[in-house]
Amino acid sequence: MPSREILDALMAVERRAKLLVDEATLEGDRRVAAAKEASELRFKSGFETASRQLTDTFVSIEAAERAKLEVELNEYRSRLEGLKLDDAAFRKACERAFIGSL
């Protein structure tokens, strides 16, 4: 085989090798992009699920605490309304506080 034919054959092999490398690079890039997209979708889905669960938990705890606060506030108001004003004791306390300090 003349050297020209050998060089042509080697060049053809090299071109074919370059095409295979280019195809492999494109396929690798495609797979990496697909894996990244799938990973981002899984993350987003998990994040949204966790966010919804935390929001639901927060809303239910907040509602329970508001109800508890309302009960305590109503009990406090009832106790205040049930108190009788002792004018004489109030007057004595004022005299001790203001006049007694003079």
Phi and psi in degrees as a GROMACS rama.xvg file:
@    title "Ramachandran Plot"
@    xaxis  label "Phi"
@    yaxis  label "Psi"
@TYPE xy
-66.6693  154.988  PRO-2
-61.123  -31.3659  SER-3
-63.3693  -43.7599  ARG-4
-65.7575  -38.3145  GLU-5
-64.0953  -44.9189  ILE-6
-64.1077  -41.1113  LEU-7
-62.9578  -41.9252  ASP-8
-64.5068  -43.143  ALA-9
-64.3717  -38.6672  LEU-10
-65.0187  -40.1511  MET-11
-62.7562  -42.3212  ALA-12
-63.2583  -41.569  VAL-13
-65.6467  -40.9569  GLU-14
-62.691  -43.2972  ARG-15
-63.2128  -40.503  ARG-16
-63.3626  -41.7729  ALA-17
-63.4771  -41.891  LYS-18
-61.2896  -41.9096  LEU-19
-63.5833  -41.8996  LEU-20
-64.8964  -43.6238  VAL-21
-62.4543  -43.5734  ASP-22
-63.2025  -42.3352  GLU-23
-64.0884  -39.6734  ALA-24
-63.9619  -45.1225  THR-25
-62.2109  -43.5457  LEU-26
-64.0335  -41.1133  GLU-27
-62.7637  -44.6776  GLY-28
-61.2735  -40.8449  ASP-29
-64.2663  -43.9636  ARG-30
-66.0467  -40.3767  ARG-31
-63.2049  -44.2291  VAL-32
-63.173  -41.6144  ALA-33
-65.4709  -41.8285  ALA-34
-65.3759  -40.2263  ALA-35
-64.0969  -44.2089  LYS-36
-62.7034  -44.1707  GLU-37
-63.0407  -40.565  ALA-38
-64.0214  -43.3347  SER-39
-64.4636  -38.1551  GLU-40
-65.1139  -41.7081  LEU-41
-63.9563  -42.8475  ARG-42
-61.7903  -47.6348  PHE-43
-61.6139  -42.74  LYS-44
-63.5703  -46.0519  SER-45
-63.4906  -40.8229  GLY-46
-63.6855  -45.2355  PHE-47
-64.9001  -39.3333  GLU-48
-63.4019  -47.5274  THR-49
-63.037  -40.4999  ALA-50
-62.6934  -44.4794  SER-51
-61.7222  -43.9368  ARG-52
-62.9897  -44.5149  GLN-53
-65.5633  -39.4869  LEU-54
-63.967  -44.7551  THR-55
-61.6471  -42.0063  ASP-56
-63.4667  -45.2146  THR-57
-60.1822  -45.6323  PHE-58
-62.4408  -42.8677  VAL-59
-68.6557  -40.0077  SER-60
-65.7706  -41.9443  ILE-61
-61.9232  -43.2428  GLU-62
-62.9557  -42.3654  ALA-63
-63.9472  -42.5169  ALA-64
-67.343  -38.2948  GLU-65
-63.4732  -41.8133  ARG-66
-63.8527  -42.3601  ALA-67
-62.4396  -44.2009  LYS-68
-61.4919  -41.5264  LEU-69
-62.3022  -41.9586  GLU-70
-63.2578  -47.4406  VAL-71
-62.7885  -40.4485  GLU-72
-64.9579  -42.5505  LEU-73
-64.4391  -39.3746  ASN-74
-63.7719  -41.8612  GLU-75
-63.3243  -44.9383  TYR-76
-61.7224  -40.575  ARG-77
-62.6937  -42.7326  SER-78
-62.8879  -41.8789  ARG-79
-63.3934  -42.99  LEU-80
-67.2622  -27.3545  GLU-81
-80.5996  -13.4358  GLY-82
-73.866  141.635  LEU-83
-101.988  138.61  LYS-84
-79.8667  123.276  LEU-85
-102.138  91.9562  ASP-86
-58.9425  -41.1205  ASP-87
-64.9755  -44.873  ALA-88
-66.1935  -38.324  ALA-89
-63.2547  -44.0672  PHE-90
-63.0359  -42.5751  ARG-91
-63.9802  -40.9408  LYS-92
-63.7527  -40.4417  ALA-93
-65.4951  -41.6283  CYS-94
-64.3033  -41.2084  GLU-95
-64.4487  -41.0191  ARG-96
-72.6842  -42.7232  ALA-97
-98.2864  -46.8562  PHE-98
-80.2516  -38.5998  ILE-99
-64.1566  -23.5635  GLY-100
-86.3488  -5.75542  SER-101
